């Protein structure tokens, strides 16, 4: 199994679990679980591949990605009730999926000889768009838009770290691992310690 394939499978499975847990909170049926899980799992990678004109799209080339996502949804359907706090599990699993997906997006872009700017953007798209789709479909406020939280910022920092390291030491595994670590550390810090960016606050006009 290549590194890119491993990262794709890891991000698909973990994102699928978060999607299935969101479906459990929405009290959907098994088909709903599978739909939300698969949407979350492959959404970001699909947009990335379309933008990069990568043909065929990764899950069309290898449908077992969808099988892995559907299996994760099935297992979660029968086990979600065992979790004391599904919301907490979603938040932490999503942080892990974000880190892995950012690395996967960077690996794909680098393998296609894309420049630094495109590689960073594709990393962010891969990491963020699946969760955004998931939250919009079930009617939640997308986590990427929650006030002040480090999410897209964490993805950007991890992707930029990967690009910088790869430029000087093109041993992809090391740059991807360190970039994923940066992404997860910032996201975890935001969850645990409230790290955030300043938010815009309107002020009344002067009379």
Number of C-alpha atoms within 10 A of each C-alpha: 6 7 14 17 15 13 22 25 22 20 29 30 27 26 35 36 34 30 33 33 27 23 26 21 13 14 11 16 12 17 13 17 27 27 20 30 36 29 24 30 35 28 23 26 29 22 17 25 19 12 12 16 10 14 10 12 17 18 16 12 10 11 10 13 22 22 15 20 29 25 18 24 31 18 12 24 20 11 11 20 13 9 11 9 10 17 14 12 16 19 16 17 17 25 26 22 28 31 30 31 32 35 36 28 29 34 27 25 23 21 12 12 11 15 11 19 11 16 25 26 20 30 31 29 24 31 34 27 24 28 29 19 18 28 19 12 12 16 10 12 11 17 19 17 12 10 12 16 22 24 26 19 18 27 32 22 20 31 34 22 21 31 25 15 18 18 13 9 11 14 11 19 15 14 25 28 16 17 29 28 18 22 30 25 17 23 29 20 15 18 18 9 9 13 15 17 12 9 9 8 6 6 6 6 5 4 3
